[in-house]
Amino acid sequence: MHQPSDKRKFGRVDLEVTTFAFGTAPIGNILREIDEETSEAMFEGAWDAGVRYYDTAPIYGHGLSELRTGHALRWKNRDDFVVSSKVGRVLKPAKRSEIEFTPWSNAAPFTAHFDYSYDGTMRAFEDSLQRLALERMDICFIHDIDRFTRGDEQPEVFKQAMDGAWKALSDLRDEGVVKAIGVGVNEWEVCHEALKQRDFDCFLLAGRYTLLEQDSLNAFLPLCEERNAAVVVGGGFNSGILATGAVDGAKYNYAPAPAAIMEKVAKIEAVCQDHDVPLPATTLQFVVAHPAVPAFCAGTRTVEQLNKNLDWFSHPIPADFWADLKAKRLLREDAPVPA
């Protein structure tokens, strides 16, 4: 059983993070608006629960998420919390009426432009510090160099990032301006290739190591263990179905869940019922059982959602639940599970 305030070493870096991380994409007003009061109340709720790791990015609300994150944390003792943000896009001021914000709603008045060059990365890093109004960023990820985001351009984009953005972040790390550098994407294969090519400390992997998906155990996560690289997992609910269960309209990876996924989740739910544990609790706790994963990053829209996640994170789960899942072939035999 975990507590959201439990701390773990962040891979090989001189840094500790709480196992529960506060993800700030929702407060960038993704899909719909969240008001200032709700945003601030979630930050305070997370802080009061002992959460000390906060992840943001320039694209989350075209700067809005970074502005809100900095505002919420600015009077806290800077040595008491860890912040990660990302590079890969430069934001430029513009009239709101002239900006295509989709999927963000009523975001900040900036246009976002991909830029993985050395100079663009340095500019993006400095701009993020300005929006955060903090003197440093602890962890910085190169953002969205995957096929999910970039499509057929991905191989060229990846090469640009490994040359330009990598070099900039490596220089910033050498100067002590940032402690850990990594890649934040939706595909473990991209992380794996990046780790083979460059000296990264960490990764932010969205949705590719969950109760439904463990292919990253084949090559990527073992290499992370070998190199002592930290993996923060976001999207652990596979964008919905592992929180809602196999209900009508359940989402899997941002689309309606296919029949095979619905069937597998229903079987996992049946095991949950046998052991009287909530499906979302098993989902959250499974992820951080892997030795390479120091933190699970969860984004929430309401204080109620946040509190539910915090409760699920520390909900008791009997050891025989995990044994049962493996016996029924619903979980890989080699997948680490909570002690």
N, C-alpha and C positions, 0 to 999 in steps of 0.2 A: 504494500500500500504506500502511495506517495502523498506528500503534501505539496501544494503549489509553491510553497516557499523553500522546498528542498533545493539545495544547491549542488551543482556538479562542475567539475573542471571542464573547460571548453577545449577538448582535444589537447594539443601540445602547447596551447597558448597560455600565458600567465593571466588567466581570466576565469572567473566562476560565473555561471548563469543559473537562474532558477529553472527547474525542470518544466515549469509552466511559463510560457512566454505569451505576452499580450500582442496579438497581431492587429495592425491598424488599417488594413484595407477597408473594412466597413466604415470607419470614421472619415475616409476619403469620399464618402457618399456613393459607394458603388450601388448601382441600380436604383437606389432611392436615398433621400436625404435623411441624415441623422442630425438633430439639433445640437447646439453647443452644450446645453445642460446635460443631455444624455451622454455625449462624448466625455465631458468632464467627470460625470458620475461613474462611468465605467473605469476611467483611469484611477479615480480615488478608490473604487471598489477593488480593483486589482491590487493597488498599492497596499490597501488595508489587509488584503489576504496574503501579503508577503511576496507578491510577484515583483521581480526586479529586472526582468528582461523585456524590452519593448522593441518590436521590429516595425520599420516603416519603409517607405520608398517614394521617390519623386512622382511616379506615375499615379500613386494612390490619391485620386482627387486632384491631379495636376498641381501638387504642392500642398493641398489642404491637409492631408494626413500629417506631413512633417510639421506644418504650422501648429496643428492641434497637439501633436506629441510634445513639441518643444514647450508650448504654452503650459501643458499639464505638468511638465517635469522641471520647469526652470527654477523653482524655488526649493527643490529637493537637493540634498547633499549630492554633488555630482559623483562622488566615489561610491554611492550606495546603489547605483543602478547601471545597467548595460543597455546601450542603444545600438541597433544595427540599421543601416539604410543601404541604398543601392546606387550604382552608376550604370550608364548605358543610354540615358536620355538627358538632354539639356532642355530646361524650361525657359520659354521666352514670354515676356509680358504681352498681353493682347486684350482686346475688348471681349467680354464674355459672349456678346452676340455673334462674334466671328469665330468662335471655337467649337469644334466638334468634340463634345465631351464623352460620348457614349463609350463605355457603360457607366460613366460617372454622372451624378446628378448635382447641379448647382455647385460645381467645383471652383477651385481658385482660378484667377484670370491669367492663365499661362497656357501657351501651346507647348506640346511635347514633341521633341525631335530626337530620333535615335542618333547616337554618336558614341562610338566605341574607340575613337582615336585617343592618343595620349593627351592632347590638349583638351579635348572634349571631356575626358574623364576627370582631369584636374578641375575644370570649370564646374562640372556637375557636383563634384565632391565639395568644393568651396560653397557653391550655392546651397547645398543641403545643410551645411553648417550654419549658414545665414538664416535659412528658414527655421531650423531647429533652435536657433539662438543658444547653442551649446558650444563649448570650446573644443569638443572632440566627439568623434564617432568611434565606438569601440570596434565594431565589426562592419565591413563593407563588402557587399556582394555585387558581382557583375550580373545584371538583370536581363532575363528574357532572351537568351541566345539559343533558344530551343526551336524545334520544328513547330511545336504547338503555337508559338507566337510569330515566328518568322517564315514559316512555310518553306518554299523552295530556295529562299535566300539564305537559309540557315548555315550551310557550309561556309559561305563567304563571310557571313556575319561572325561566325565562330572564329574564323581565322583573324578577322579584324580585332576581335576582343582579346584573343590570345597574344596578339602583337601589341596593340595600343593600350587597351584598358588594363591588361595584366601588368605591363611595364609601369604604368602610372601608379597602380595600387602597390606594386612591389616597392617602388621608390618611397611611397608614403609610409609603408610599413617599416622600411629601413630607417626612415627619419623619426619613427616613433609617433607619427601623427595618428595612425590607426594600428590596433593590435592584431587583428585577424582579417584576412582577405579570402574571398571565396566566390562562388557562383550560385545564383538563385534562379532555378528553372523548374519546369514541369516534367522533365524526363531524366531518369537516373543515368541513361546512357550518355547524355551530354556531360553530366558531372563526372562520370567515369573517364571519359576522354580528356576532360580538362585536367583531372588529377594525374593522368598518365603523362600529360604534356608539360604541366607547370607545377610550381611549388605552392599549392594552395593549402590554407589552414582549415577550410570549412566549406560547407554547402548548405543551401536552403532548398530542400526538395519538397515540392508541392504534390501531395497525393500519391506518391509512388512507393511508399512503404506503409501499408495499412493492413487491416485484417483481410482485405480482399486481394491485395497485391504484394507479393514478396519476391518478385523476380530480381530485385536489386540485391538479394542475398547471393545471387550467382557469382558476381564478380565485383560490383561496386562497393558494397558494404565491407567485404573482406579486405579490399585494398585500403579502405578508410581505417580499418582497425590496424593494418600493417603500418600505415603512415601516421597513425594517431591524428587523423583529420576528423573534425566534429561535423555531424550532420543534424541540422535542425529540420524537423519534419513539420510542414504545414499541410493543410488540406487533408488531415487524417480521417475525416469523415467521407472522403471521396466526393466532396461537394454536396453531400446531403444524406445519402441512403444509410450510412452507418450511424447517423444521428436519428433519422426518422424511422428506420426499419423499412421493410419491404411493403410500403403502403402505395396506394394508387398515386401516380404522379411523382414517385420518388426519383430524385436526381442522382445520376452517377457521372462524374467528370463533366458536369455542366450540361448534361443532356438527359432525356428520359432514360431510366435504367433499363437495359435489355433483359429479356426473360431469364437468361442464364444467371445474371447477377441477382435478379430478384429471388430466384430459387435458392441460390447459395446464401443470401442474407437471411431468408426465411429459416433455413436450416441452422444458421448461427443463432438466430433469435430463439429457436426451440431449445438449444443448449443453454442459452442465457436463462430461459424460463425454468429449466430443470434445476439450475443452481441459484435462482432468485437474484440475478444480477442484471442491471440495466445494460443494454447493448452499447450505448455511448461510453459508459465507464470502461468496458473491456477494450473499446477502440482506442481511447486515450492512453490507457495504461499499457497496452501492448506495445505501442510505438516506442515509449521511453525505456522499454526493457532491453533494447539492443544496446550493447556497450558503446557503440559509436554515436549514439543519439543522446546528447545531453538535455535536449529540450523539445517539447511539442509546442508549436506556435498556433494559437487559436484566435480567430477573429470573431467578434460578437457584435450584434446590432443593438442589444438592449442590456440593461443591468440584470434583468431576469435570466437572459441567456448566459451571461458571464457567470452568474452565481451557480447556474446549473452545471456549467463546465467545471467550475471549481469543485463542486460537490462530487461530480463524476470522477474527477481526477484522484480523489482520496477515498472513493467508495471501496469497502473491503470486497475482494474477489478470492474465493477459495482456490487453492492450487489445483484441485482436481477438475476445475472448470477448463483449464488450459489442456490438461491431459485428455479430457473428454473431446475437446475440439480436434486435437491431433489424432486421437483414435478414430474419429469419424471422418478423417481426411479433409477437414475444413480449414486446417492450418498446417503449413509445412513443418515437417518433423524437425528441421534444423533451425526453425525460427526461435530466437530467444524469447522467453516469457518471464513475467514478473516472478520474483522469488517467493 
